[in-house]
Amino acid sequence: MTYDEGLAQRMRERLGERPDVAERRMFGGLAFLLHGNMTVGVVGDELIARVGPEQAGQALARPEARPMDFTGRPMRGWVTVGGPALAEDTVLDHWITTATAFTDTLPPK
């Protein structure tokens, strides 16, 4: 599966200032890791974001979000964001900020 390189580039621009960011191909797409913890990624033309279990309900209340589900079983604390909403910088910024805020609470790997 390929991923949306334009979306990946927009994510790179937002995360690029951090020295603890790494990219890795995962899930048939591209994942961005902060201090070794997967934070956000691009799969196809959608964004996946690690929001944490406590924020999942609030995250899923947003119209552009749905549970992240690759295997038939949703991954707890993760959401998939798709559709035209991702074209908006404010929406992309929200998800990256939310995911990095959660990932920054995790110990480095």
N, C-alpha and C positions, 0 to 999 in steps of 0.2 A: 504494500500500500504506500502511496506517496502522501506527502503532507503539503499543506499550503505554505510555500516558501515566503510569500508576502506576510502572512500572519506570523511566521517564525521570525522574520526580520523585525517586525514591529515589537515583538516580545524581546528580542535581543537588544534593541535600542533602549527599552525600559529597564532591562536587567544589566546591561553592559557596564554600568558604572561600578558594580559590586565586584570586588576581587575574588569572592568566594563562589562565583557562578561557573558551572560546567555544563556542557551539552552532551547528551548521549542519545543515540538512537534506541528507542524502546517502543513496544506496542505497535510497531509498524509506522511509527512517527518519530518525533523529536521531543525529548524531555529536557527540561532545565532543572538542574540540581543546585541547591544552595547548601554549602558546607556538607555535601554528600547526600543530602535528603532531597528526593524528588519533590518539586514544588508545583510547576506548571508544565504543560506540554501541548504539542499540536499533533492531532491525529486526524488525517484527512483535512477537512476545512474547519475543524472544531478545536476548541481549547479544552483541556482538562486542567482542573485546579484542585489542589489539596487545601481544603478549608478547615479541616479538623472536625471531629465529631460534635463538638459543642456548637459550632457555627453552621453545621449542615442544614438544619431546619430553616434558618434564616436565609442561607444561600439558595436553597431550593424554592423559596418563596418568590424569587425573582423570575420573571417570565421567560428569560432566555436560558435558564438552567434546568437540568434534569440530573438524576442520579447517574454516576459513571458506572457503566455496566458493560464489560467486555465478555463475560463468561456466563451470563444468565443470572448472575448474583451481584447486586450493586455493591460497590466498594464503599465502605463506611468512611465518611469524612472527605469524600471526593465528589466533584460535580463535573458534568460535561456542559459546555456552553457552546451553543451553535446559533446559526441563523444570521440574519442581517444585523442583529444587534452588535456583533463583533466588529462591524465596520466603524462603529463609533469609538473614538479614542477614550471617552469617559468610561465606557463599558469595559474595554480592555484594561484600562488603568485600575478600575475597581477590582477586577478579578486578580490581577497581578499583585496589587496591594494586599488584598485579603489573603491570598496564598502565601506571600512572603511573610506577612505578619505571623501566620500560624507556624510556618517552617522555622522562623527565627526563634521560636520557643523550644525547638527540638535540639537535642545534643548533636554535635558534629559526628559524622560517621568516618 
